[in-house]
Amino acid sequence: MIPATLSLDPAFRVGAVDARLFGSFAEHMGRCVYTGIYEPDHPTADPDGFRGDVLDLVRELGATIVRYPGGNFVSGYRWEDGVGPRDERPRRLDLAWRSLEPNSVGVDEFVAWCGRARVEPMMAVNLGTRGVADAVDLLEYCNYPEGTRLSDLRRANGAKEPHDIRVWCLGNELDGPWQIGHKTAFEYGRLAAETARAMRKVDADLELVACGSSNTTMPTFAAWESTVLQECYDAVDYVSLHNYYDPVGATAEDFLASGVDLDRAIDAVVATADHVGARLKSRRRLKVSVDEWNVWYQANWNEPEHARTDWVEARRLIEDTYDVVDAAVVGSLLISLLRHADRVGIACQAQLVNVIAPIRTEPGGAAWRQTIFHPFAQAAAFARGDVLRVEPRVATYDTDGHGEVPLLDATATHDEESGAVTLLAVNRSTTDELELSADVRAFADHRLAGATTLTAPDVRTTNSAENPHAVAPTDNPRAHLADGRLTVVLPPVSWNVVRLVPNTNPAPTLSKED
């Protein structure tokens, strides 16, 4: 058994947890919306066509904000196609994913769904094939109370009250040659600045996200951010970061170290943004919106020939099935996001349903939790208050892609209001247990409320419609608290949650009611 140590003390904090770190993403891509979120003929569908079983799982997942409607889709999207009577809405060719878009779900339906799912909407505007005027029109439609053509149109369409959408993405991945309306950094930076200033004339209190790089392997990474922010730094609040982690072709040891890469990516974007701010002598400090992140078996994505020639609705796209290793990596990526709580204000796991998603469905059939559902749900439920500065001492191992990597990845939060302390930890070792010893004397009046572990004897185990509970967190009986010392044994390739609560808290177990 490999020893690991760390200390938890509320005096050493990184920053407050923004609830929007636990966001998600719903794009008109594949079956995320159609037969995922929306399926009028499903046995659980409500009168507006939303799947009730999916809504239940979204609420259980604990997502707080959902980005919409894309993604690559938004760069060719006409938002007005998706409002008004459904039987009058046009069908369009979606060039991004080579599909037929029926426009059965649009902005009004999405906002209504957000209310039922208890999530905040995060809207993206089309800066690929459109621009300033269309972004302002959509904002007026959504947020202006009444008395103008577009606000009155919204009211006529059934949404009497403004949608009051506060967070807006200024386009999507416009650095990518695959993007409809791909632009140079200078072109996009100028357009983002012009759009932001115009939108703020309609609604001054918006939070606006400028497009950062599509991923850190782009040849223009960091240079793109530098040029874009030179143009729009004082007009926006966030710069985005997208990064996916592909297990195909990587050793398990390398893949389990993916969080190290996300740490470096966030640090690089922060450093670039701060450099631009210093150069402009700005007193503002931008935050990062990691509004696309996940595990994606990207190298396995080989579309059949018919997918490149046929135009169909809701084609199955990148419906990856996740195992225990993937869940551990997602847990580690969540730890990285929390570790940067002082600078990461929004994060959206991509996507919510079916498309590289924590929730899977079958048309007319079941909905179930993938393995990666559980780390997200537990972090969203328990990571509250302040992120504590955690510096584990543990053995390292060598990787081809990330250098020397610690076997333990961990962070912790302290909720001053409830007093609860949550330790989140991943054992990256593929062979050995870790015996973690934590100095928690700063929480001397606390007791152990519970500990859970997600793992399996075969770490390639997955969940399915037939066996939806094959992988889930289980109680870890090898956790003990005595004399200011917490000890817990972490199995190989595992995601772990340990919860401490004040002795005055009557809750006896690790539960969402703590």
BELJO-V871327 format. One record per residue. N is the residue number from 1. RES is the residue in one letter. OMEGA is omega in whole degrees, 0 to 359 (* if undefined). BURIAL is + if it has 24 or more other C-alpha atoms within 12 Angstrom, else -. D_LAST is the distance of its C-alpha to the last C-alpha in whole Angstrom. Layout:
n=N res=RES omega=OMEGA burial=BURIAL d_last=D_LAST
n=N res=RES omega=OMEGA burial=BURIAL d_last=D_LAST
This chain:
n=1 res=M omega=185 burial=- d_last=31
n=2 res=I omega=180 burial=+ d_last=31
n=3 res=P omega=175 burial=+ d_last=29
n=4 res=A omega=180 burial=+ d_last=27
n=5 res=T omega=172 burial=+ d_last=26
n=6 res=L omega=178 burial=+ d_last=24
n=7 res=S omega=176 burial=+ d_last=23
n=8 res=L omega=181 burial=+ d_last=20
n=9 res=D omega=182 burial=+ d_last=20
n=10 res=P omega=178 burial=+ d_last=19
n=11 res=A omega=183 burial=- d_last=23
n=12 res=F omega=187 burial=- d_last=23
n=13 res=R omega=177 burial=+ d_last=22
n=14 res=V omega=182 burial=+ d_last=23
n=15 res=G omega=180 burial=+ d_last=22
n=16 res=A omega=176 burial=+ d_last=19
n=17 res=V omega=171 burial=+ d_last=17
n=18 res=D omega=182 burial=+ d_last=19
n=19 res=A omega=182 burial=+ d_last=17
n=20 res=R omega=168 burial=+ d_last=21
n=21 res=L omega=184 burial=+ d_last=20
n=22 res=F omega=179 burial=+ d_last=19
n=23 res=G omega=178 burial=+ d_last=22
n=24 res=S omega=192 burial=+ d_last=24
n=25 res=F omega=177 burial=+ d_last=28
n=26 res=A omega=181 burial=+ d_last=30
n=27 res=E omega=172 burial=+ d_last=34
n=28 res=H omega=184 burial=+ d_last=37
n=29 res=M omega=179 burial=+ d_last=37
n=30 res=G omega=182 burial=+ d_last=38
n=31 res=R omega=178 burial=+ d_last=35
n=32 res=C omega=181 burial=+ d_last=32
n=33 res=V omega=185 burial=+ d_last=33
n=34 res=Y omega=189 burial=+ d_last=36
n=35 res=T omega=171 burial=+ d_last=35
n=36 res=G omega=177 burial=+ d_last=31
n=37 res=I omega=191 burial=+ d_last=30
n=38 res=Y omega=177 burial=+ d_last=33
n=39 res=E omega=188 burial=+ d_last=35
n=40 res=P omega=183 burial=- d_last=37
n=41 res=D omega=181 burial=- d_last=38
n=42 res=H omega=181 burial=+ d_last=35
n=43 res=P omega=182 burial=- d_last=34
n=44 res=T omega=187 burial=+ d_last=30
n=45 res=A omega=175 burial=+ d_last=32
n=46 res=D omega=183 burial=- d_last=31
n=47 res=P omega=179 burial=- d_last=34
n=48 res=D omega=174 burial=- d_last=34
n=49 res=G omega=181 burial=+ d_last=34
n=50 res=F omega=180 burial=+ d_last=31
n=51 res=R omega=180 burial=+ d_last=29
n=52 res=G omega=180 burial=+ d_last=26
n=53 res=D omega=178 burial=+ d_last=25
n=54 res=V omega=177 burial=+ d_last=25
n=55 res=L omega=178 burial=+ d_last=23
n=56 res=D omega=181 burial=+ d_last=21
n=57 res=L omega=178 burial=+ d_last=20
n=58 res=V omega=178 burial=+ d_last=20
n=59 res=R omega=177 burial=+ d_last=17
n=60 res=E omega=179 burial=+ d_last=15
n=61 res=L omega=178 burial=+ d_last=17
n=62 res=G omega=176 burial=+ d_last=15
n=63 res=A omega=185 burial=+ d_last=19
n=64 res=T omega=181 burial=+ d_last=19
n=65 res=I omega=181 burial=+ d_last=23
n=66 res=V omega=179 burial=+ d_last=26
n=67 res=R omega=188 burial=+ d_last=29
n=68 res=Y omega=359 burial=+ d_last=32
n=69 res=P omega=178 burial=+ d_last=35
n=70 res=G omega=14 burial=+ d_last=35
n=71 res=G omega=182 burial=+ d_last=36
n=72 res=N omega=181 burial=+ d_last=40
n=73 res=F omega=188 burial=+ d_last=40
n=74 res=V omega=185 burial=+ d_last=40
n=75 res=S omega=173 burial=+ d_last=43
n=76 res=G omega=190 burial=+ d_last=45
n=77 res=Y omega=171 burial=+ d_last=43
n=78 res=R omega=188 burial=+ d_last=45
n=79 res=W omega=183 burial=+ d_last=42
n=80 res=E omega=175 burial=+ d_last=44
n=81 res=D omega=187 burial=+ d_last=45
n=82 res=G omega=176 burial=+ d_last=42
n=83 res=V omega=180 burial=+ d_last=42
n=84 res=G omega=182 burial=+ d_last=44
n=85 res=P omega=184 burial=- d_last=45
n=86 res=R omega=184 burial=- d_last=44
n=87 res=D omega=177 burial=- d_last=47
n=88 res=E omega=182 burial=- d_last=49
n=89 res=R omega=182 burial=- d_last=47
n=90 res=P omega=168 burial=- d_last=49
n=91 res=R omega=184 burial=- d_last=48
n=92 res=R omega=169 burial=+ d_last=48
n=93 res=L omega=173 burial=- d_last=49
n=94 res=D omega=184 burial=+ d_last=46
n=95 res=L omega=184 burial=+ d_last=47
n=96 res=A omega=185 burial=+ d_last=44
n=97 res=W omega=179 burial=+ d_last=43
n=98 res=R omega=180 burial=+ d_last=47
n=99 res=S omega=173 burial=+ d_last=45
n=100 res=L omega=181 burial=+ d_last=46
n=101 res=E omega=182 burial=+ d_last=44
n=102 res=P omega=181 burial=+ d_last=44
n=103 res=N omega=176 burial=+ d_last=42
n=104 res=S omega=175 burial=+ d_last=40
n=105 res=V omega=177 burial=+ d_last=37
n=106 res=G omega=188 burial=+ d_last=37
n=107 res=V omega=182 burial=+ d_last=36
n=108 res=D omega=178 burial=+ d_last=35
n=109 res=E omega=181 burial=+ d_last=34
n=110 res=F omega=181 burial=+ d_last=31
n=111 res=V omega=177 burial=+ d_last=30
n=112 res=A omega=178 burial=+ d_last=30
n=113 res=W omega=179 burial=+ d_last=28
n=114 res=C omega=179 burial=+ d_last=26
n=115 res=G omega=180 burial=- d_last=25
n=116 res=R omega=179 burial=+ d_last=24
n=117 res=A omega=181 burial=+ d_last=22
n=118 res=R omega=177 burial=+ d_last=20
n=119 res=V omega=177 burial=+ d_last=21
n=120 res=E omega=176 burial=+ d_last=24
n=121 res=P omega=176 burial=+ d_last=27
n=122 res=M omega=191 burial=+ d_last=29
n=123 res=M omega=174 burial=+ d_last=33
n=124 res=A omega=177 burial=+ d_last=35
n=125 res=V omega=183 burial=+ d_last=39
n=126 res=N omega=173 burial=+ d_last=42
n=127 res=L omega=175 burial=+ d_last=44
n=128 res=G omega=180 burial=+ d_last=46
n=129 res=T omega=179 burial=+ d_last=48
n=130 res=R omega=185 burial=+ d_last=48
n=131 res=G omega=191 burial=+ d_last=47
n=132 res=V omega=187 burial=+ d_last=47
n=133 res=A omega=182 burial=- d_last=48
n=134 res=D omega=176 burial=+ d_last=46
n=135 res=A omega=179 burial=+ d_last=43
n=136 res=V omega=178 burial=+ d_last=43
n=137 res=D omega=179 burial=+ d_last=44
n=138 res=L omega=178 burial=+ d_last=41
n=139 res=L omega=178 burial=+ d_last=39
n=140 res=E omega=178 burial=+ d_last=41
n=141 res=Y omega=186 burial=+ d_last=41
n=142 res=C omega=196 burial=+ d_last=37
n=143 res=N omega=183 burial=+ d_last=37
n=144 res=Y omega=188 burial=+ d_last=40
n=145 res=P omega=182 burial=+ d_last=39
n=146 res=E omega=175 burial=- d_last=43
n=147 res=G omega=173 burial=- d_last=47
n=148 res=T omega=184 burial=- d_last=47
n=149 res=R omega=185 burial=- d_last=48
n=150 res=L omega=177 burial=+ d_last=45
n=151 res=S omega=178 burial=+ d_last=43
n=152 res=D omega=174 burial=- d_last=45
n=153 res=L omega=177 burial=+ d_last=45
n=154 res=R omega=180 burial=+ d_last=41
n=155 res=R omega=178 burial=+ d_last=41
n=156 res=A omega=179 burial=- d_last=44
n=157 res=N omega=173 burial=+ d_last=42
n=158 res=G omega=180 burial=- d_last=39
n=159 res=A omega=186 burial=+ d_last=37
n=160 res=K omega=180 burial=- d_last=38
n=161 res=E omega=176 burial=- d_last=35
n=162 res=P omega=176 burial=+ d_last=35
n=163 res=H omega=176 burial=+ d_last=33
n=164 res=D omega=178 burial=+ d_last=32
n=165 res=I omega=187 burial=+ d_last=31
n=166 res=R omega=186 burial=+ d_last=30
n=167 res=V omega=184 burial=+ d_last=30
n=168 res=W omega=175 burial=+ d_last=33
n=169 res=C omega=181 burial=+ d_last=35
n=170 res=L omega=180 burial=+ d_last=38
n=171 res=G omega=183 burial=+ d_last=40
n=172 res=N omega=169 burial=+ d_last=39
n=173 res=E omega=183 burial=+ d_last=40
n=174 res=L omega=171 burial=+ d_last=43
n=175 res=D omega=187 burial=+ d_last=44
n=176 res=G omega=178 burial=+ d_last=44
n=177 res=P omega=178 burial=- d_last=48
n=178 res=W omega=188 burial=- d_last=46
n=179 res=Q omega=174 burial=+ d_last=45
n=180 res=I omega=183 burial=+ d_last=47
n=181 res=G omega=177 burial=+ d_last=48
n=182 res=H omega=185 burial=+ d_last=48
n=183 res=K omega=170 burial=+ d_last=49
n=184 res=T omega=181 burial=+ d_last=50
n=185 res=A omega=180 burial=+ d_last=47
n=186 res=F omega=179 burial=- d_last=50
n=187 res=E omega=182 burial=+ d_last=50
n=188 res=Y omega=181 burial=+ d_last=46
n=189 res=G omega=178 burial=+ d_last=46
n=190 res=R omega=181 burial=+ d_last=48
n=191 res=L omega=178 burial=+ d_last=47
n=192 res=A omega=179 burial=+ d_last=43
n=193 res=A omega=180 burial=+ d_last=44
n=194 res=E omega=181 burial=+ d_last=47
n=195 res=T omega=181 burial=+ d_last=44
n=196 res=A omega=182 burial=+ d_last=41
n=197 res=R omega=179 burial=+ d_last=44
n=198 res=A omega=180 burial=+ d_last=45
n=199 res=M omega=181 burial=+ d_last=41
n=200 res=R omega=175 burial=+ d_last=41
n=201 res=K omega=175 burial=- d_last=44
n=202 res=V omega=184 burial=+ d_last=42
n=203 res=D omega=190 burial=+ d_last=38
n=204 res=A omega=189 burial=- d_last=38
n=205 res=D omega=178 burial=- d_last=34
n=206 res=L omega=168 burial=+ d_last=34
n=207 res=E omega=189 burial=+ d_last=32
n=208 res=L omega=184 burial=+ d_last=34
n=209 res=V omega=175 burial=+ d_last=34
n=210 res=A omega=180 burial=+ d_last=37
n=211 res=C omega=166 burial=+ d_last=38
n=212 res=G omega=182 burial=+ d_last=38
n=213 res=S omega=179 burial=+ d_last=39
n=214 res=S omega=173 burial=+ d_last=38
n=215 res=N omega=186 burial=+ d_last=38
n=216 res=T omega=177 burial=+ d_last=39
n=217 res=T omega=177 burial=- d_last=41
n=218 res=M omega=181 burial=- d_last=43
n=219 res=P omega=181 burial=- d_last=47
n=220 res=T omega=182 burial=- d_last=46
n=221 res=F omega=182 burial=+ d_last=42
n=222 res=A omega=175 burial=+ d_last=42
n=223 res=A omega=177 burial=+ d_last=45
n=224 res=W omega=181 burial=+ d_last=44
n=225 res=E omega=182 burial=+ d_last=41
n=226 res=S omega=181 burial=+ d_last=44
n=227 res=T omega=180 burial=+ d_last=46
n=228 res=V omega=185 burial=+ d_last=44
n=229 res=L omega=174 burial=+ d_last=42
n=230 res=Q omega=181 burial=+ d_last=46
n=231 res=E omega=191 burial=+ d_last=46
n=232 res=C omega=187 burial=+ d_last=43
n=233 res=Y omega=185 burial=+ d_last=41
n=234 res=D omega=181 burial=+ d_last=41
n=235 res=A omega=185 burial=+ d_last=41
n=236 res=V omega=182 burial=+ d_last=37
n=237 res=D omega=183 burial=+ d_last=34
n=238 res=Y omega=165 burial=+ d_last=33
n=239 res=V omega=187 burial=+ d_last=35
n=240 res=S omega=173 burial=+ d_last=33
n=241 res=L omega=175 burial=+ d_last=33
n=242 res=H omega=175 burial=+ d_last=33
n=243 res=N omega=176 burial=+ d_last=33
n=244 res=Y omega=184 burial=+ d_last=33
n=245 res=Y omega=189 burial=+ d_last=33
n=246 res=D omega=179 burial=+ d_last=35
n=247 res=P omega=185 burial=+ d_last=35
n=248 res=V omega=179 burial=- d_last=39
n=249 res=G omega=179 burial=- d_last=41
n=250 res=A omega=171 burial=- d_last=39
n=251 res=T omega=178 burial=- d_last=38
n=252 res=A omega=181 burial=+ d_last=35
n=253 res=E omega=178 burial=+ d_last=35
n=254 res=D omega=182 burial=+ d_last=36
n=255 res=F omega=180 burial=+ d_last=33
n=256 res=L omega=179 burial=+ d_last=30
n=257 res=A omega=184 burial=+ d_last=31
n=258 res=S omega=180 burial=+ d_last=31
n=259 res=G omega=178 burial=+ d_last=28
n=260 res=V omega=179 burial=+ d_last=31
n=261 res=D omega=178 burial=+ d_last=33
n=262 res=L omega=175 burial=+ d_last=30
n=263 res=D omega=182 burial=+ d_last=30
n=264 res=R omega=180 burial=- d_last=34
n=265 res=A omega=179 burial=+ d_last=34
n=266 res=I omega=179 burial=+ d_last=31
n=267 res=D omega=182 burial=+ d_last=33
n=268 res=A omega=180 burial=+ d_last=37
n=269 res=V omega=178 burial=+ d_last=36
n=270 res=V omega=181 burial=+ d_last=34
n=271 res=A omega=180 burial=+ d_last=38
n=272 res=T omega=180 burial=+ d_last=40
n=273 res=A omega=181 burial=+ d_last=38
n=274 res=D omega=177 burial=+ d_last=38
n=275 res=H omega=179 burial=+ d_last=42
n=276 res=V omega=178 burial=+ d_last=43
n=277 res=G omega=179 burial=+ d_last=41
n=278 res=A omega=181 burial=- d_last=43
n=279 res=R omega=180 burial=- d_last=47
n=280 res=L omega=183 burial=- d_last=46
n=281 res=K omega=180 burial=- d_last=45
n=282 res=S omega=175 burial=- d_last=42
n=283 res=R omega=180 burial=- d_last=40
n=284 res=R omega=177 burial=- d_last=37
n=285 res=R omega=183 burial=+ d_last=35
n=286 res=L omega=173 burial=+ d_last=34
n=287 res=K omega=180 burial=+ d_last=30
n=288 res=V omega=172 burial=+ d_last=30
n=289 res=S omega=179 burial=+ d_last=29
n=290 res=V omega=193 burial=+ d_last=29
n=291 res=D omega=161 burial=+ d_last=29
n=292 res=E omega=175 burial=+ d_last=30
n=293 res=W omega=174 burial=+ d_last=29
n=294 res=N omega=166 burial=+ d_last=28
n=295 res=V omega=181 burial=+ d_last=30
n=296 res=W omega=177 burial=+ d_last=33
n=297 res=Y omega=190 burial=+ d_last=36
n=298 res=Q omega=182 burial=- d_last=38
n=299 res=A omega=179 burial=- d_last=41
n=300 res=N omega=185 burial=- d_last=41
n=301 res=W omega=176 burial=- d_last=41
n=302 res=N omega=182 burial=- d_last=45
n=303 res=E omega=173 burial=- d_last=46
n=304 res=P omega=185 burial=- d_last=48
n=305 res=E omega=184 burial=- d_last=52
n=306 res=H omega=180 burial=- d_last=51
n=307 res=A omega=179 burial=- d_last=48
n=308 res=R omega=183 burial=- d_last=50
n=309 res=T omega=183 burial=- d_last=53
n=310 res=D omega=174 burial=- d_last=51
n=311 res=W omega=182 burial=- d_last=49
n=312 res=V omega=176 burial=+ d_last=47
n=313 res=E omega=169 burial=+ d_last=44
n=314 res=A omega=175 burial=+ d_last=40
n=315 res=R omega=176 burial=+ d_last=42
n=316 res=R omega=180 burial=+ d_last=39
n=317 res=L omega=177 burial=+ d_last=38
n=318 res=I omega=176 burial=+ d_last=37
n=319 res=E omega=183 burial=+ d_last=34
n=320 res=D omega=176 burial=+ d_last=33
n=321 res=T omega=190 burial=+ d_last=31
n=322 res=Y omega=180 burial=+ d_last=29
n=323 res=D omega=183 burial=+ d_last=29
n=324 res=V omega=180 burial=+ d_last=26
n=325 res=V omega=178 burial=+ d_last=28
n=326 res=D omega=180 burial=+ d_last=28
n=327 res=A omega=178 burial=+ d_last=24
n=328 res=A omega=179 burial=+ d_last=24
n=329 res=V omega=177 burial=+ d_last=26
n=330 res=V omega=176 burial=+ d_last=24
n=331 res=G omega=180 burial=+ d_last=21
n=332 res=S omega=177 burial=+ d_last=23
n=333 res=L omega=175 burial=+ d_last=24
n=334 res=L omega=177 burial=+ d_last=21
n=335 res=I omega=178 burial=+ d_last=21
n=336 res=S omega=179 burial=+ d_last=24
n=337 res=L omega=179 burial=+ d_last=23
n=338 res=L omega=180 burial=+ d_last=20
n=339 res=R omega=179 burial=+ d_last=23
n=340 res=H omega=184 burial=+ d_last=25
n=341 res=A omega=178 burial=+ d_last=22
n=342 res=D omega=183 burial=+ d_last=25
n=343 res=R omega=177 burial=+ d_last=28
n=344 res=V omega=183 burial=+ d_last=26
n=345 res=G omega=180 burial=+ d_last=25
n=346 res=I omega=173 burial=+ d_last=25
n=347 res=A omega=183 burial=+ d_last=25
n=348 res=C omega=174 burial=+ d_last=25
n=349 res=Q omega=183 burial=+ d_last=25
n=350 res=A omega=354 burial=+ d_last=28
n=351 res=Q omega=188 burial=+ d_last=28
n=352 res=L omega=185 burial=+ d_last=26
n=353 res=V omega=171 burial=+ d_last=28
n=354 res=N omega=184 burial=+ d_last=31
n=355 res=V omega=186 burial=+ d_last=32
n=356 res=I omega=197 burial=+ d_last=31
n=357 res=A omega=174 burial=+ d_last=27
n=358 res=P omega=180 burial=+ d_last=24
n=359 res=I omega=176 burial=+ d_last=25
n=360 res=R omega=177 burial=+ d_last=28
n=361 res=T omega=165 burial=+ d_last=30
n=362 res=E omega=179 burial=+ d_last=34
n=363 res=P omega=180 burial=+ d_last=36
n=364 res=G omega=187 burial=- d_last=36
n=365 res=G omega=190 burial=- d_last=34
n=366 res=A omega=166 burial=+ d_last=30
n=367 res=A omega=182 burial=+ d_last=27
n=368 res=W omega=181 burial=+ d_last=25
n=369 res=R omega=169 burial=+ d_last=23
n=370 res=Q omega=181 burial=+ d_last=25
n=371 res=T omega=184 burial=+ d_last=23
n=372 res=I omega=176 burial=+ d_last=23
n=373 res=F omega=193 burial=+ d_last=20
n=374 res=H omega=176 burial=+ d_last=17
n=375 res=P omega=180 burial=+ d_last=17
n=376 res=F omega=183 burial=+ d_last=17
n=377 res=A omega=181 burial=+ d_last=15
n=378 res=Q omega=178 burial=+ d_last=12
n=379 res=A omega=180 burial=+ d_last=13
n=380 res=A omega=182 burial=+ d_last=13
n=381 res=A omega=193 burial=+ d_last=10
n=382 res=F omega=183 burial=+ d_last=9
n=383 res=A omega=184 burial=+ d_last=12
n=384 res=R omega=175 burial=+ d_last=11
n=385 res=G omega=182 burial=+ d_last=14
n=386 res=D omega=170 burial=+ d_last=17
n=387 res=V omega=179 burial=+ d_last=18
n=388 res=L omega=177 burial=+ d_last=19
n=389 res=R omega=185 burial=+ d_last=23
n=390 res=V omega=181 burial=+ d_last=23
n=391 res=E omega=181 burial=+ d_last=26
n=392 res=P omega=170 burial=+ d_last=26
n=393 res=R omega=186 burial=- d_last=29
n=394 res=V omega=177 burial=+ d_last=30
n=395 res=A omega=178 burial=+ d_last=33
n=396 res=T omega=172 burial=- d_last=34
n=397 res=Y omega=185 burial=- d_last=36
n=398 res=D omega=177 burial=- d_last=39
n=399 res=T omega=179 burial=- d_last=39
n=400 res=D omega=187 burial=- d_last=41
n=401 res=G omega=189 burial=- d_last=39
n=402 res=H omega=181 burial=+ d_last=37
n=403 res=G omega=180 burial=- d_last=39
n=404 res=E omega=186 burial=- d_last=37
n=405 res=V omega=177 burial=+ d_last=33
n=406 res=P omega=179 burial=+ d_last=31
n=407 res=L omega=179 burial=+ d_last=30
n=408 res=L omega=171 burial=+ d_last=26
n=409 res=D omega=187 burial=+ d_last=24
n=410 res=A omega=168 burial=+ d_last=21
n=411 res=T omega=181 burial=+ d_last=19
n=412 res=A omega=176 burial=+ d_last=16
n=413 res=T omega=176 burial=+ d_last=14
n=414 res=H omega=178 burial=+ d_last=13
n=415 res=D omega=185 burial=+ d_last=11
n=416 res=E omega=183 burial=- d_last=13
n=417 res=E omega=181 burial=- d_last=12
n=418 res=S omega=184 burial=+ d_last=9
n=419 res=G omega=185 burial=+ d_last=10
n=420 res=A omega=175 burial=+ d_last=8
n=421 res=V omega=179 burial=+ d_last=11
n=422 res=T omega=175 burial=+ d_last=11
n=423 res=L omega=177 burial=+ d_last=14
n=424 res=L omega=187 burial=+ d_last=16
n=425 res=A omega=175 burial=+ d_last=19
n=426 res=V omega=170 burial=+ d_last=22
n=427 res=N omega=182 burial=+ d_last=25
n=428 res=R omega=181 burial=+ d_last=28
n=429 res=S omega=178 burial=+ d_last=31
n=430 res=T omega=186 burial=+ d_last=32
n=431 res=T omega=192 burial=- d_last=33
n=432 res=D omega=169 burial=- d_last=31
n=433 res=E omega=171 burial=+ d_last=28
n=434 res=L omega=172 burial=+ d_last=27
n=435 res=E omega=184 burial=+ d_last=26
n=436 res=L omega=176 burial=+ d_last=23
n=437 res=S omega=184 burial=+ d_last=23
n=438 res=A omega=174 burial=+ d_last=21
n=439 res=D omega=181 burial=+ d_last=22
n=440 res=V omega=181 burial=+ d_last=19
n=441 res=R omega=177 burial=- d_last=21
n=442 res=A omega=178 burial=- d_last=20
n=443 res=F omega=186 burial=+ d_last=17
n=444 res=A omega=182 burial=+ d_last=18
n=445 res=D omega=182 burial=- d_last=16
n=446 res=H omega=174 burial=+ d_last=13
n=447 res=R omega=179 burial=+ d_last=13
n=448 res=L omega=179 burial=+ d_last=12
n=449 res=A omega=179 burial=+ d_last=8
n=450 res=G omega=177 burial=+ d_last=10
n=451 res=A omega=177 burial=+ d_last=13
n=452 res=T omega=178 burial=+ d_last=14
n=453 res=T omega=171 burial=+ d_last=18
n=454 res=L omega=176 burial=+ d_last=20
n=455 res=T omega=176 burial=+ d_last=23
n=456 res=A omega=177 burial=+ d_last=26
n=457 res=P omega=173 burial=- d_last=30
n=458 res=D omega=187 burial=- d_last=31
n=459 res=V omega=174 burial=+ d_last=30
n=460 res=R omega=178 burial=- d_last=32
n=461 res=T omega=180 burial=+ d_last=30
n=462 res=T omega=171 burial=+ d_last=29
n=463 res=N omega=181 burial=+ d_last=27
n=464 res=S omega=177 burial=+ d_last=30
n=465 res=A omega=181 burial=- d_last=30
n=466 res=E omega=181 burial=- d_last=32
n=467 res=N omega=189 burial=- d_last=29
n=468 res=P omega=184 burial=- d_last=26
n=469 res=H omega=180 burial=- d_last=24
n=470 res=A omega=180 burial=+ d_last=26
n=471 res=V omega=178 burial=+ d_last=23
n=472 res=A omega=177 burial=+ d_last=20
n=473 res=P omega=176 burial=+ d_last=17
n=474 res=T omega=179 burial=+ d_last=17
n=475 res=D omega=177 burial=+ d_last=16
n=476 res=N omega=182 burial=+ d_last=18
n=477 res=P omega=185 burial=- d_last=19
n=478 res=R omega=175 burial=+ d_last=21
n=479 res=A omega=184 burial=+ d_last=18
n=480 res=H omega=177 burial=+ d_last=19
n=481 res=L omega=178 burial=+ d_last=18
n=482 res=A omega=174 burial=- d_last=21
n=483 res=D omega=177 burial=- d_last=23
n=484 res=G omega=182 burial=- d_last=21
n=485 res=R omega=175 burial=+ d_last=21
n=486 res=L omega=174 burial=+ d_last=19
n=487 res=T omega=179 burial=+ d_last=21
n=488 res=V omega=179 burial=+ d_last=20
n=489 res=V omega=183 burial=+ d_last=23
n=490 res=L omega=179 burial=+ d_last=23
n=491 res=P omega=176 burial=+ d_last=25
n=492 res=P omega=179 burial=+ d_last=28
n=493 res=V omega=184 burial=+ d_last=27
n=494 res=S omega=172 burial=+ d_last=23
n=495 res=W omega=189 burial=+ d_last=20
n=496 res=N omega=176 burial=+ d_last=17
n=497 res=V omega=176 burial=+ d_last=13
n=498 res=V omega=186 burial=+ d_last=12
n=499 res=R omega=173 burial=+ d_last=9
n=500 res=L omega=177 burial=+ d_last=10
n=501 res=V omega=177 burial=+ d_last=8
n=502 res=P omega=181 burial=+ d_last=11
n=503 res=N omega=180 burial=- d_last=12
n=504 res=T omega=180 burial=- d_last=12
n=505 res=N omega=185 burial=- d_last=8
n=506 res=P omega=185 burial=- d_last=9
n=507 res=A omega=186 burial=- d_last=6
n=508 res=P omega=188 burial=- d_last=8
n=509 res=T omega=175 burial=- d_last=8
n=510 res=L omega=182 burial=+ d_last=7
n=511 res=S omega=181 burial=+ d_last=6
n=512 res=K omega=180 burial=- d_last=6
n=513 res=E omega=180 burial=- d_last=4
n=514 res=D omega=* burial=+ d_last=0
